Amino acid sequence: MTTSEALPESLPEPGPAAWGEPRSRTVTWHDPMLVAAGALERSGLEALRAIADGTLPPPPIARLFAMDVVAVEEGRVEFSCALDESAYNPIGVVHGGLVCTLLDTVAGCAVHTTLPRGTGYTSIEIKVNYLRAVHASSGPLTAVGRVTKPGRRVAFAEGEVTDAAGRTVATASSSLLVFPLAG
């Protein structure tokens, strides 16, 4: 809408008064190069355990999406994700992109636990099935990632997200490229 276009008279005047009190969320993080450097010195399993136990800081994306590592073992990870309305889309539910990011994270981290020191990964494909709407009251979410086939060039993983009531809200299958990291 340009400034010369008028709003229909039936709509309230836009602006802070019509929108109610503003809400806010503060995101803090540490230097992402600290975790990257720490990960270079460790196997994937050791790196994720170092994040889980606080030896290494979490990556900034974990703070932005309120994700925490709950459990780490070779080929499997579990994360939690706190929810609030800051992740809502225009129809008043948590945006599917948050759920997809959570699934991409646990699939990638599950693969990471199988990789030796000096080896990285990146997603090359992810397929997500959304099974039910997610609201702030649905959480916290639990996401589990499992490796279905490790590989030296391509690895495969799956993920599942459940709500606080234990209902599955989304699943995913993912393919990840595995490659040596320049150190």
N, C-alpha and C positions, 0 to 999 in steps of 0.2 A: 504494500500500500504506500503510495506517495503521501507526502504531507498535505497535498492539496485535496486528497480524497477524504470525505467525511465518513465517520462511522455511522452505521444505522442508529437511529435514535433509541431503539430498544436495548442497545448494549450499554453497559456502564462505561463511563469515561475510564480509559486505561490509565494506569499509574499506581503508585504505591498505595494510595488509600483504597482503591478498588481491589487491590491484590492482597490486602491484609498485611500482617507483620512479616517481614522477611526472615528467612531462616538461613543458617550458615553452617558450614562444615569446614574445618581446618585440616589440611593435609600437611604432614611433616615427613621428611625422609632424610636419609644420609647419602653421602656421596656414592653414586652407583658404581664408581670405579673401584671402591673398596671391596664390594662384593664380587665384582668381576675379577679383580686381581686375586682375591682369596680363592675363587673358584678355579683359577688357572693352576693354583698350587695343589689342588686336591682332585680326587676322583669325583664323579658326579654325586655318588652316595655320600662321600665325606663332606662335600660342599653343602648339600641340602641339610645334612645333620648339623653342620656348623651354623647354618641359618636358623634351624629349629632350636638349637640350644643357646643362641645369642652370641656365639663367637664371631659370626659375620652378621652385618646388618641385613635386613630384608631388602629386596630390590624395591625401588620406588613404586612400581605398579602394585605391589602387595599392599602398600599403605594407601594408595589412591582408591583401590577397590576393597579395602578393609579385609584382606585375606591373611590368614595365619596358617603356618604349617602345624598340623596336629600329629602326624605320624609319617615316618620315612623308613622304608626297607627296600631292599633291592627289588626293582620292578614294580613297586607300589608306593603311592603317596596318598595322604589324606590331608585336605585343607578345610578350614572353616571360613565362612564369609559372612560378616555382619551386614545387615541390610538396614537401610533407612530410605526415606522418600527422596533423597537426593539422586537416586538412581531411577526414578520414575520417568516413563515416557509420556507423551501427550494424552494417553488414555487412562493414566492412573495405575499402571502396573510397572514392576521392575523391568527395565529395558532388557531385551533378549541379548544385547551385546555384553552386558555384565555376566550373564550366565554362560555365554559362549567364551568369554575371556577366562572365566573360571575353569571351564572344561579344557580349553587350550592350555592353560597353565598346568593343570594336573596331568594331562596327557604328556606334555613336554617334560615336566619334572619326573614323571615315572620313567621315561626313557633316559633322562639325565642320570638316574640312579644306577643305570647299567653301563655307563660310559667310563672309560679310564681317564686319568689325568690328561689334560691337554686336548680333550675332545669336546666339541660342541654340537649343537643341534638347532634346527629351526623347523617350524611347521611348514609343510608343503601342501597339505590338504587337511581339512576338518569338515566332517559332516555332523550336524547337530540335529537332534530330534527334540523339539519342545513338546512336553506332554501336559503341562498345566501352567496356568498363570502364577506368577510369583508377586507377592506383596511384601511390604516391610514387615507385616505381621507373620509372614511365612518363615522367617529366619530365626536363628541363623541357618544358613545353608551349609551342608556338608558335601564336599566333592571328593571323589576317590578316582584316582587314575591308576591304570594297570597296563603293563606292557603285554601285548599279545604276541609280538614277535620282535625280539631284539635284532639288530643288524649292524653291519659295519658301514653300510652306505645309506640304507633306509631302514627305519624302525617303525613299528606299528603299535598303537596304544588305543585304549578305550577309556572313557570317563563316564561317570554318573554323578548327578547332583540330586540330593534329596533335601526336603525341607525339614523344619524342626519336628514335624509329626512323622517323619520317616517316609513320606511319599516321594517317589521319584518325580522330579520336575523336568529333567532333561537328560539325554544321553548323547554321547558322541563317539565317533571313531576317527582316528587321526593317523596320518602318515607324516613322518619327520625325517628330514635329511640329516645325516650324521657326517661330521667333517672335522678335520684337525684344526685346532685353534692356533692362530699365530701368537706366539708369546714372546 
